Amino acid sequence: MSKPTADSAALGLGVDRTSPVPLYYQLAQQLEAAIEQGRLTPGSLLGNELELAARLGLSRPTVRQAIQSLVDKGLMVRRRGVGTQVVHSRIKRPLELSSLYDDLEAAGQHPATRVLRNTVEAATAEVAAALGVEEGSDVHLVERLRYAHDEPMALLRNHLPPDLLDLTTERLESTGLYRMMRLSGITLHSARQSVGARAATAEEAKRLTEDEGAPLLTMERTTFDDGGRAVEFGSHVYRASRYAFEFQLLVRP
């Protein structure tokens, strides 16, 4: 089945030649906004570069540079014999106490989960300190691969106190962990979180369909209920090519 071709006129693309912002960057920003807002849908073709350049009064190298910047971000891909095609938009997640599953669902990203491990193991020193339990005591380990639009987005590793939830694999693959907690009467109150970055290991790269050594975003979070009890310790990695954290910064009075 043929893919739809984007109508550049309907997208309202245009450039301001009086602006100090480079023309290619103006076009790239407009195309990226169209992808993020759903006006350029995954799978659609961008159309002929020459036609787009002629309509906007731009040179073909300028249009090509704009498109290449989006290819480099993972928002578009060049396919031989097909043309430039839109892939899934980069997911931007606000830094707040919410689950990845709920955030993806709210953004219309069709989340899905594959459980890799669901077991009980002895707490390491790091896990014990996070959950406030004795080192070597039993904790529940859940390791999952989270998808959006059938594409792997993140590798999630969570430790929880034993007997906190009925953590069946079936339930874990049908909904998010925080939603399971809320349905079980657990009120999430606060969390300690750190965000970083590192290179993908061979196993992580295979799981996330990235190259070994590709950049990954990392997040560690310890979440507490309204009684101050630690209810989960998460250690997650995300594909930097498909994922970003958003911060809102305020000036202190």
Secondary structure, DSSP 4 states (H G I P E B T S, - for coil): -PPPBP-TTTTT----TTSSS-HHHHHHHHHHHHHHTTSS-TT-B---HHHHHHHHT--HHHHHHHHHHHHHTTSEEEETTTEEEE-PPPEEEESSS--HHHHHHHTT--EEEEEEEEEEEEPPHHHHHHHT--TTSEEEEEEEEEEETTEEEEEEEEEE-TTSS---HHHHTTS-HHHHHHHTT--EEEEEEEEEEEEPPHHHHHHHT--TT-EEEEEEEEEEETTS-EEEEEEEEEETTTEEEE-------
